[in-house]
Amino acid sequence: MDGTTVPCDLSVIVPVYNAAGTIERVAGDVLALRREGVRCQVIFVDDASTDGSM
């Protein structure tokens, strides 16, 4: 490791397409795992949303 990355216990990939109404809740639910000591990363993959999701 080069000192700039932190190992994670969990990686979550979230496909996104016109999800402006739910994306904040999804991110919050996954990041809430940090309170339980789980080191996690969330990767959002947008597929040309037209509703401002990303």
C-alpha positions as a Markdown table, in Angstrom:
| # | Residue | x | y | z |
|---|---|---|---|---|
| 1 | Met | 0.0 | 0.0 | 0.0 |
| 2 | Asp | 1.1 | 3.5 | -0.8 |
| 3 | Gly | -0.4 | 5.1 | 2.3 |
| 4 | Thr | -3.2 | 6.9 | 0.4 |
| 5 | Thr | -5.7 | 4.0 | 0.3 |
| 6 | Val | -7.6 | 2.4 | 3.1 |
| 7 | Pro | -8.5 | -1.3 | 2.8 |
| 8 | Cys | -12.3 | -1.9 | 3.0 |
| 9 | Asp | -14.3 | -4.8 | 4.2 |
| 10 | Leu | -17.2 | -4.2 | 1.8 |
| 11 | Ser | -17.5 | -2.7 | -1.7 |
| 12 | Val | -21.0 | -1.9 | -2.9 |
| 13 | Ile | -21.7 | -1.1 | -6.6 |
| 14 | Val | -25.0 | 0.7 | -7.2 |
| 15 | Pro | -26.3 | 0.9 | -10.7 |
| 16 | Val | -28.1 | 4.2 | -11.2 |
| 17 | Tyr | -30.7 | 5.2 | -13.8 |
| 18 | Asn | -33.1 | 8.0 | -13.0 |
| 19 | Ala | -32.9 | 7.3 | -9.3 |
| 20 | Ala | -33.0 | 10.9 | -7.9 |
| 21 | Gly | -35.8 | 10.0 | -5.6 |
| 22 | Thr | -34.0 | 7.1 | -3.9 |
| 23 | Ile | -30.2 | 7.6 | -4.3 |
| 24 | Glu | -29.7 | 9.5 | -1.1 |
| 25 | Arg | -31.5 | 6.8 | 1.0 |
| 26 | Val | -29.4 | 4.1 | -0.6 |
| 27 | Ala | -26.2 | 5.9 | 0.1 |
| 28 | Gly | -27.2 | 6.5 | 3.7 |
| 29 | Asp | -28.2 | 2.9 | 4.3 |
| 30 | Val | -24.9 | 1.6 | 3.0 |
| 31 | Leu | -22.8 | 4.2 | 4.8 |
| 32 | Ala | -24.6 | 3.5 | 8.0 |
| 33 | Leu | -22.6 | 0.3 | 8.1 |
| 34 | Arg | -19.6 | 2.4 | 9.1 |
| 35 | Arg | -21.3 | 3.0 | 12.5 |
| 36 | Glu | -21.0 | -0.8 | 13.0 |
| 37 | Gly | -17.3 | -0.7 | 12.2 |
| 38 | Val | -17.5 | -1.9 | 8.6 |
| 39 | Arg | -15.1 | -0.2 | 6.4 |
| 40 | Cys | -16.9 | 0.3 | 3.1 |
| 41 | Gln | -16.8 | 2.0 | -0.2 |
| 42 | Val | -19.8 | 2.8 | -2.4 |
| 43 | Ile | -19.4 | 3.1 | -6.2 |
| 44 | Phe | -22.3 | 4.6 | -8.1 |
| 45 | Val | -22.4 | 3.8 | -11.8 |
| 46 | Asp | -24.7 | 6.1 | -13.7 |
| 47 | Asp | -26.2 | 5.0 | -17.1 |
| 48 | Ala | -27.1 | 8.4 | -18.6 |
| 49 | Ser | -29.7 | 9.5 | -16.1 |
| 50 | Thr | -31.9 | 12.4 | -17.2 |
| 51 | Asp | -33.3 | 13.3 | -13.8 |
| 52 | Gly | -30.2 | 14.7 | -12.1 |
| 53 | Ser | -29.4 | 11.5 | -10.2 |
| 54 | Met | -25.7 | 12.1 | -10.5 |
